[in-house]
Amino acid sequence: MVLIIGGEGAGKRSYARSLGFSDSDMADAVIDGRSVVYNAQDMVLAEPSRVNELIEKLSEKAVVICNEVGSGLIPQEAKKREARVAVGRLCCVLAQRADKVVRVVCGLPQRIK
């Protein structure tokens, strides 16, 4: 599995396309038969208690694309903070399991694993 991380609008999906995947291969925050899932953070933010279930399902995908949500202002609401922590946990476990981890910044991919 390849984990692609980076900020909103950083070029993560374009990088996935450079790996040979098309838009029809990419599922937006849903787990279905497609080999690429993007906006994985949205699935966790919607229901942080499902993070362990999502880890198992996302680990089976060829590519997982997730926005980095741990930077910037810390939310005051406890539920929003817990959701950010859950996204971080998701990325940590997926990074451990991934064959390759790429961080995309300003459209430039940096291989970090």
C-alpha positions, 0 to 999 in steps of 0.5 A: 500500500502507498500512503500519500499525505499532505495539506488540502490542495497540495497535489496528492491526487495528482501524485496518485495519477502519476502512479498510474491510477485514474479518477475512476480508480479513486473513491472519495471517502468511501470504501468500495471496490476501487483501489484508491481512497482519498479524503480518508480523514473525512471518514475518521472525522465523521466517526472517530470511534471507527478508526480501528475498523477503518485502519483494517479496511484501508490497509487493503487498498493500493493507495490511501490519500489523507489530509494532514489535520494535526497542524494549525489551531487546536480546536476548543471542542473536545470532540474535534480534538479527539477526531484530530487525534484519531486521524493522526492515529490512522496515519501512524498505523497506515504508515507503519503498514505501508510499503511507501509513504509520500508527503506532497507539499506544493505539488512536490512529492517527498518519499519519507518511507 
